[in-house]
Amino acid sequence: MTLKERIYRLKDGKILFRDSFPEFQDEYVGNVYSELVKEGVLVRLSQGVYCKPIQTRLGPLYPSVDELITAIAKHDHATIMPTGNTAMHQLGLTTQVPVNYEFLTNGAARRLVVGNNTVTLKHGVAGNFAFRGKMLPVLHQALRAIGKDNVSNEMEDRIASLIYQNPEPNSYRHDLGLLTQWEREIVEPIYKKCNEQMD
């Protein structure tokens, strides 16, 4: 079976990389990908990143941003976390859905075009990935985007809900020490109050 035939048989929605078929030479894979892009079978999202979209009567349906980020993290053996408005939206600190999704990665920097959206992966410094838990590093990125003087009472209520739902007792003390002073001044009292309610 040729590479083109194998790709035709792949499940729609599949995300492919230039090295997804290591048994073939890179140049050959690239040529086949280019042919299939012209045929409308594949869509090029970024250099070396393609997808086989689901074809619908309304046009191609692309993988979700979460699916794309999960695939890239696995491929790059990298940690990827949302930043800016993407982090705010993921935590429910804003109702505005991003058009341009932003992430930090300790892998390769990339910019992908997914339909009408862009997904940007910027290389982050090591300190961003020193957290042990899952919620506080994203909250740290969200608070940085919001700014010290713009954290509303509604946002504090949402942070309380997040901490209550994701207490992370084994990593909290360590991760709290990685927040800036003003972030700790917001998060620590909320965490203590949540702990009292949980006891």
SULDA-V474620 format. One record per backbone hydrogen bond with DSSP energy under -1.0 kcal/mol. NH is the residue of the N-H (numbers start at 0). CO is the residue of the C=O. If there is no record, write none. Layout:
# SULDA-V474620
NH	CO
NH	CO
This chain:
# SULDA-V474620
5	1
6	2
7	3
8	4
9	6
12	51
13	10
15	49
17	47
19	16
23	20
28	24
29	25
30	26
31	27
32	28
33	29
34	30
35	31
36	32
37	33
38	34
40	35
41	35
42	50
44	48
45	48
48	45
49	15
50	42
51	13
53	60
55	58
58	55
60	53
67	63
68	64
69	65
70	66
71	67
72	68
73	69
74	70
75	71
77	72
80	103
82	101
85	82
87	83
88	84
89	85
90	86
91	88
92	87
100	117
102	119
103	80
104	121
105	78
109	120
111	118
112	44
113	116
116	113
117	98
118	111
119	100
120	109
121	102
123	104
127	124
128	125
129	126
138	134
139	135
140	136
141	137
142	138
143	139
144	140
145	141
146	142
149	146
155	151
156	152
157	153
158	154
159	155
160	156
161	157
162	158
163	159
164	160
165	161
170	167
171	167
174	170
175	171
176	172
177	174
178	175
183	179
184	180
186	182
187	183
190	186
191	187
192	188
193	189
194	190
195	191
196	192
197	193
198	194
